[in-house]
């Protein structure tokens, strides 16, 4: 019996797909030419299972990118459910930075996939933009950031992330950059105590 395209995957099929995506992220970040057979083997799936999920390299690369972006986006609501809004925003920024470093590492694979598929557009970044807006509005409501900061403002402020070499020791540098951005967001927040001169 053939499975409908929109039908949810069985739990074992979903686990196989997620393992493939996890391994592919690591391997494609290392090399845009990572052999698909190596990705399948490291994911612990057979060639048939691999190609049933991803019939060609382009499908895999673009799905890894989309999947990782959705993971980052979904983390915003999860963090807001367990942390104060400003802590949630700062932790989410760390997750966004990890995604940014993987994206830089996968840039060549993404370029090749888009070229081979004839598409000039990357998968949309709307989920990440919506996640940033969710966090910014929660922080604004809590009075922990200055009012009126938009997602566009936020992404322009952190644009330096995409300039950092993912092959180097990027974590301390990014942590410092994101702390500076967070300090800037907090400046002028209604909830901040103003010190008298």
QUIFEN-V92169 format. One record per helix or strand of 3 or more residues. SS is the DSSP state (H for helix, E for strand). FROM is the first residue (numbers start at 1). TO is the last residue. If there is no record, write none. Layout:
ss=SS from=FROM to=TO
ss=SS from=FROM to=TO
This chain:
ss=H from=11 to=30
ss=H from=36 to=43
ss=H from=47 to=53
ss=H from=57 to=80
ss=H from=85 to=117
ss=H from=126 to=142
ss=H from=151 to=157
ss=H from=159 to=163
ss=H from=170 to=186
